[in-house]
Amino acid sequence: MSLTLASFTGDQDFDLVTDHVYVVGRAVASEIPIFDPTISRRHAELTVTATAVLLKDLGSSNGTFINGEKVTEGQVNPGDSVTFGKVVFQLKSPDTGGPRFNTGSHHAAPGGTIIKQISMSAGVLQPVLVSAPPGTSGTHPAGGGQLKVAAATREERNARKLEKLLEVSQKLSGELDLDKLLGRVVETTFEVMGVDRVSVLLRTDAGELVPRVSKSRLGDTSSQHVPRSIARKAVEERVAILTDNAIADDRFKGGQSIMLQSVRSAMCIPLMASAEQVLGILYVDNLTATNSFNDEDLQFLIAFGGLAATAIKVSRFAEQIQRQAMVRSNFERYFAPNVAAEIAQQQGAVKLGGDKRPVTILFSDIRGFTAMSEHMNPDAIAGLLSDYFTEMVDIVFANGGTLDKFIGDAIMALWGAPIPHADDPDRSVQAAIQMQRAIATLNAQWATEGRPQIGVGIGINYGETFAGNIGSHLRLEYTVIGDAVNVASRLCSNALGGEILISHPLYEMLKDKPPVEARDPLTVKNRAQAVPVWKVTV
């Protein structure tokens, strides 16, 4: 069974293997790591067998949901949505391609009882009567609908409807949390209309519809099955639909969900973010009464859905801004500000778990610092290192590098991760040259202040590494590991104060080669041949 757990936002996909147990959580060691504040360290467990995918919540703080229903344990089928905290995924298989509506198989046929659809393209409402049952005009009388508005005259009724829409707008506009917002949409629908059930389905970036919230008037939150033909028509044609006696509709014959749930009257509208963008659908139905909705109900639901769509769009934008701010605050500690901003704007720029990639690694180290520090008080040591690190990190960032870490008085910096550039090797060498010049300037200044002077050795190497987030859920560090890192460290160890040593692989990658002279090859542990070394002489 070939299955994939795909995120609602499209930035994470996890292939699931049969006969395996996956731990979902915020811990970096999780088989399915999700770094979101609403995810617990050990959030849930997915057990994949040859015949089923079983889900178990591990006592998470924010819950685990299948198709919008909170569960402790349950079975997930292909096409189902799975929500961990506030992060939504969908279980996909090769047989669940195309829009997913979590329904049985429905086949459209001529005729039927969709008695009204209203085009919502370009923001223009154009009533179109289609497939009216014999003996009807395709419309309902003005009265007898499900809108909860009491008024003596038409003018008073219109005024009351506008008041309700204003109240709805005020309720929805202040909520930026998407889950709470969708809950308000459902609750408000029950308040203003006499319906039995309400569902909101949202589209993924791939165009798939996944259930986000479903609720019945009795409080049941189990996912209801939205008729596939209605949902597809609403999204693809951008029309609001009113249907009567759906159980007798030719379009839905053979659909077990309608037969089992006794769906009678239903309305479905697309949630339009713009004339071209459909965010999802809002679906309502009554289980027993036929002919229960009228034109006024549909028109009001369209207006209500427009307010809901605007609120959803604003909520998503707020979430995006919040995510970018969180990413930038986390990564600006060791990425240049412009790189951190680029990461924040590109989902997936830093892959969870890491990957293999060629990287340029620079190490710098103060020669004789331990002996020198024995004759200095702690405040003097801290002040000297602070001045030194500030100058060096500014140079790394100015040349598009990434500060990997401080190791005592040493610095480790990267080029090519997480965002590569064609001239990363050249940038690293230019940074090293500028660092040595800045150290000379610092030494001249410190000499006038009576502070000790320093000599710094720098080593740079280029090669393939494993790059990724390593650490715990409390502290993550983006770093690289591998033989190329060890070689860079050895080069730095062999560099004298004021020297820059580079490896032959790095030298070959340089587009603008600086003047160099050969140094003795470097012997590296676990390597049969010594590494050729060049000293940069500028």
Buried (B, 14 or more C-beta within 10 A) or exposed (E): BEBBBBBBBEBBEBEBEEEEEBBBBBBBEBBBBBBBEBBBBBBBBBBBEEEEBBBBBBEBEBBBBBBBBEBEEBEBEBBBBBBBBBBBBBBBBEEBEEBBBBBBEBEEEEEBBBBBBBBBBEEEEEBEEEBBBEEEEBBBEEEEBBBEBEEEEEEEBEEBBEEBBEEBBEBBEEBBEBBEBBBBBBEBBBEBBBBBBBBBBBBBEBEBBBBBBBBBEEEEBEBBBBBBBBBBBBBEEBBBBBBBBBBBBBBBBEBEBBEEBEBBBBBBBBBBBEEEEBBBBBBBBBBEBBBBBBBBBBBBBBBBBBBBBBBBBBBBEBBBEEBBEBBBEBBBEBBBEEBBBBBBEEBEBBBBBBEEBBBBBBBBBBBEBEEBBEEBEEEEBEEBBEBBBEBBBBBBBEBBBBBBEBEEBBBBBBBBBBBEEEBBBBBBBBBBBBBBEBBEEBBEEBEEEEBBBBBBBBBBBBBEBBBBBBEEBEEBEBBBEBBBBBBBBBBBBBBEBBBBBBBBBBBEBBEEEBEBEEBEEBEBEEEEEEBBBBBBEE
